[in-house]
Amino acid sequence: MRRTTRAVHLPDQDTALQLLGDTLRHGDVVLVKASRGVQLQQLAERLLEPNPEPTGA
């Protein structure tokens, strides 16, 4: 099994969702780590949706 670890900084949740949507495959694991102040729990919830879409917000 090949493992790749990569960390990136992105300007907003929509950019993160787009990158992850283009990158993730079934079985991949994503760690969403941040303070509550940037509300990344919203991104984590959107990633659990069957077909997450950027909000454009």
MARNU-698258 format. One record per residue: x, y, z of N, C-alpha, C in turn. Coordinates in nm, 3 decimals, m for minus. Layout:
BEGIN
npx / npy / npz / capx / capy / capz / cpx / cpy / cpz
X / Y / Z / X / Y / Z / X / Y / Z
...
# end
This chain:
BEGIN
npx / npy / npz / capx / capy / capz / cpx / cpy / cpz
0.084 / m0.116 / 0.000 / 0.000 / 0.000 / 0.000 / 0.090 / 0.124 / 0.000
0.062 / 0.214 / m0.088 / 0.138 / 0.339 / m0.096 / 0.065 / 0.446 / m0.018
0.134 / 0.514 / 0.069 / 0.074 / 0.623 / 0.147 / 0.139 / 0.753 / 0.107
0.056 / 0.853 / 0.094 / 0.105 / 0.986 / 0.063 / 0.051 / 1.081 / 0.169
0.137 / 1.160 / 0.226 / 0.097 / 1.260 / 0.323 / 0.130 / 1.396 / 0.266
0.030 / 1.483 / 0.264 / 0.052 / 1.616 / 0.209 / m0.033 / 1.714 / 0.286
0.023 / 1.826 / 0.318 / m0.050 / 1.934 / 0.385 / m0.051 / 2.055 / 0.292
m0.164 / 2.119 / 0.282 / m0.176 / 2.239 / 0.199 / m0.255 / 2.345 / 0.274
m0.230 / 2.469 / 0.241 / m0.305 / 2.582 / 0.295 / m0.389 / 2.636 / 0.182
m0.519 / 2.652 / 0.205 / m0.610 / 2.701 / 0.102 / m0.685 / 2.823 / 0.155
m0.727 / 2.912 / 0.065 / m0.786 / 3.038 / 0.109 / m0.928 / 3.027 / 0.165
m1.004 / 2.922 / 0.126 / m1.142 / 2.913 / 0.174 / m1.194 / 2.770 / 0.160
m1.312 / 2.747 / 0.217 / m1.370 / 2.613 / 0.217 / m1.408 / 2.565 / 0.078
m1.457 / 2.652 / m0.006 / m1.495 / 2.610 / m0.141 / m1.373 / 2.562 / m0.220
m1.260 / 2.628 / m0.204 / m1.137 / 2.585 / m0.270 / m1.094 / 2.449 / m0.217
m1.105 / 2.431 / m0.086 / m1.071 / 2.302 / m0.026 / m1.164 / 2.192 / m0.077
m1.293 / 2.221 / m0.084 / m1.389 / 2.121 / m0.131 / m1.361 / 2.083 / m0.276
m1.327 / 2.181 / m0.358 / m1.296 / 2.152 / m0.498 / m1.169 / 2.066 / m0.510
m1.065 / 2.104 / m0.436 / m0.940 / 2.026 / m0.440 / m0.964 / 1.884 / m0.393
m1.033 / 1.869 / m0.282 / m1.058 / 1.736 / m0.228 / m1.148 / 1.654 / m0.320
m1.247 / 1.717 / m0.380 / m1.334 / 1.647 / m0.472 / m1.259 / 1.595 / m0.593
m1.158 / 1.669 / m0.636 / m1.077 / 1.628 / m0.752 / m0.972 / 1.524 / m0.715
m0.941 / 1.512 / m0.586 / m0.829 / 1.432 / m0.541 / m0.868 / 1.302 / m0.471
m0.972 / 1.308 / m0.389 / m1.006 / 1.194 / m0.304 / m1.060 / 1.075 / m0.383
m1.028 / 0.957 / m0.331 / m1.082 / 0.832 / m0.385 / m1.146 / 0.756 / m0.270
m1.231 / 0.663 / m0.303 / m1.298 / 0.582 / m0.202 / m1.194 / 0.521 / m0.107
m1.218 / 0.536 / 0.022 / m1.127 / 0.480 / 0.121 / m1.023 / 0.578 / 0.173
m1.009 / 0.694 / 0.108 / m0.914 / 0.795 / 0.156 / m0.962 / 0.853 / 0.289
m0.868 / 0.902 / 0.367 / m0.898 / 0.962 / 0.497 / m0.848 / 1.106 / 0.495
m0.930 / 1.197 / 0.547 / m0.895 / 1.339 / 0.552 / m0.904 / 1.386 / 0.697
m0.800 / 1.451 / 0.744 / m0.801 / 1.514 / 0.875 / m0.830 / 1.662 / 0.855
m0.943 / 1.708 / 0.910 / m0.978 / 1.849 / 0.903 / m0.946 / 1.907 / 1.040
m0.842 / 1.989 / 1.045 / m0.791 / 2.039 / 1.173 / m0.785 / 2.190 / 1.171
m0.856 / 2.253 / 1.262 / m0.854 / 2.399 / 1.273 / m0.930 / 2.441 / 1.398
m0.923 / 2.567 / 1.428 / m1.000 / 2.619 / 1.540 / m1.146 / 2.632 / 1.498
m1.235 / 2.637 / 1.596 / m1.377 / 2.657 / 1.567 / m1.401 / 2.791 / 1.498
m1.312 / 2.884 / 1.517 / m1.328 / 3.017 / 1.460 / m1.338 / 3.019 / 1.309
m1.272 / 2.926 / 1.242 / m1.278 / 2.923 / 1.096 / m1.386 / 2.828 / 1.046
m1.458 / 2.765 / 1.137 / m1.577 / 2.684 / 1.108 / m1.552 / 2.571 / 1.007
m1.439 / 2.502 / 1.022 / m1.411 / 2.392 / 0.931 / m1.501 / 2.271 / 0.956
m1.577 / 2.272 / 1.065 / m1.673 / 2.164 / 1.083 / m1.774 / 2.164 / 0.968
m1.801 / 2.281 / 0.910 / m1.891 / 2.290 / 0.795 / m1.830 / 2.216 / 0.675
m1.701 / 2.232 / 0.654 / m1.634 / 2.161 / 0.545 / m1.641 / 2.011 / 0.570
m1.614 / 1.969 / 0.692 / m1.619 / 1.826 / 0.725 / m1.758 / 1.769 / 0.698
m1.861 / 1.842 / 0.734 / m1.999 / 1.798 / 0.709 / m2.027 / 1.790 / 0.559
m1.978 / 1.887 / 0.483 / m2.000 / 1.886 / 0.338 / m1.926 / 1.770 / 0.271
m1.810 / 1.733 / 0.324 / m1.735 / 1.620 / 0.267 / m1.810 / 1.488 / 0.286
m1.895 / 1.481 / 0.386 / m1.972 / 1.359 / 0.411 / m2.093 / 1.346 / 0.320
m2.129 / 1.452 / 0.248 / m2.242 / 1.447 / 0.156 / m2.205 / 1.361 / 0.035
m2.305 / 1.296 / m0.028 / m2.277 / 1.210 / m0.143 / m2.209 / 1.284 / m0.260
m2.254 / 1.404 / m0.290 / m2.196 / 1.483 / m0.400 / m2.180 / 1.627 / m0.355
m2.079 / 1.653 / m0.271 / m2.065 / 1.789 / m0.217 / m2.032 / 1.890 / m0.326
m2.093 / 2.005 / m0.318 / m2.072 / 2.112 / m0.414 / m2.028 / 2.238 / m0.340
m1.941 / 2.319 / m0.402 / m1.905 / 2.448 / m0.343 / m2.028 / 2.537 / m0.328
m2.027 / 2.619 / m0.225 / m2.141 / 2.707 / m0.201 / m2.128 / 2.840 / m0.276
m2.005 / 2.876 / m0.309 / m1.984 / 3.005 / m0.374 / m1.986 / 3.121 / m0.276
m1.988 / 3.088 / m0.148 / m1.993 / 3.193 / m0.046 / m1.857 / 3.254 / m0.024
# end
